[in-house]
Amino acid sequence: MTALVKNIIGAKQGPAAARNPAGSKAPDEAGAPHSAIRFLTVDAESAGQRLDNFLFRHLKGVPKTHVYRIIRSGEVRINKGRVQAETRIEAGDVLRLPPIRISERAEEGATPPAPAREFPVLLEDDAVLAVDKPAGVAVHGGSGVSFGVIEQLRTARPGAKFLELVHRLDRETSGILLVAKKRSALVALQDQFRERETGKTYLALVEGDWPANKKVLDAPLARYLLPDGSAGAGERRVRVVAKDHPDAMRAVTLVRVLARLSLPGESAPMSLLAVTIKTGRTHQIRVHLASAGHPIAGDDKYGEAGRQRALHKLGLRRMFLHAWRLQFNHPASGERVALQAGLPPELLTLMPPAALEAMTQHPTSKVHD
């Protein structure tokens, strides 16, 4: 495990740290590299972050269960006071960290670091990194996934002081993904997403002929878990519900038909849509389109299982949903930024020339209704 203080971005060593250099071992702590109390000062870029997330990010290799244990026991303190995992840290706060004791067995069983990987860059400066995420890659680890884009980027960029996801995309969705390189940028961009000040347009290929006059889908959504005994029992799903449903969340999706086509080798009608979301609910586009009778081609959660096998034989081996365009105000300059990620090769090869031409003529979506 690397030295603790070196992994704390912007942290300053207190007297205790100076007396016991990082990496030294106490006689009774075989395999425990951090045997002294540490005092760390929070820098401005880390201000506003939850304590547990701050520690997860910087105590690399330390199991999360151990981090929570030292917080609950009161061994982690801020400005000499006891804290909770959800406590928000502020610039200038002084954190007291206890000796980090990890047995050799725990270290051997620790989750290996994510493999380093860079992704196609659409935009990068001191505040923001925009990448073109491929389908099949999660944006972060969890729920049975060991790592995702953000963990791979952190491994690939060990010198980066700050890398955090601004928003999320489904694992099987490709396209534009924003990563903040400063906490101030993260807060500013997430505020824009929450206040619907961004413009988000996706490309979706759906089954059947989408009615040209069906342009607005305003249907509440609610999450639920698949029941025991069913395929995928316990997995999260989303469905359209009535407005008075106790778990209803308003969801608004705007749809425009770009082209009508059939995949090479079959005659079944399909529609290429430009889909702009005004809310960012889980699986919003997938559920709204499926509930309208036009599921996204290749969607293994909300489409028909038999149809997925047929599409696979036709060359479509993933869900045809792509985060195509994104607009936002740059968190540093305030200038409007418009990004576009072209269709990846596995989807591009399925599109006839007329569909590709329609994509080039589609105007950039407006920010507000």
Secondary structure, DSSP 4 states (H G I P E B T S, - for coil): ---HHHHSTT----HHHHHS-TT---TT-TT--B-S-EEEE--GGGTT-BHHHHHHHHSTT--HHHHHHHHHTT-SEETTEE--TTPBP-TT-EEEE--B---HHHHHTSPPPPPP----EEEESSSEEEEEEPTT--SS-BTTBS--HHHHHHHH-TT-S--EESS---TT-EEEEEEESSHHHHHHHHHHHHTT-SEEEEEEEEES---TT--EEE--EEEEEPPTTSTTTT-EEEEE--TT-TT-B--EEEEEEEEEE--TT----EEEEEEEESS--TTHHHHHHHHTT-PBTT-TTTS-HHHHHHHHHTT--S--EEEEEEEEE-TTT--EEEEE-PPPHHHHTT--HHHHHHHHHPPPPPS--
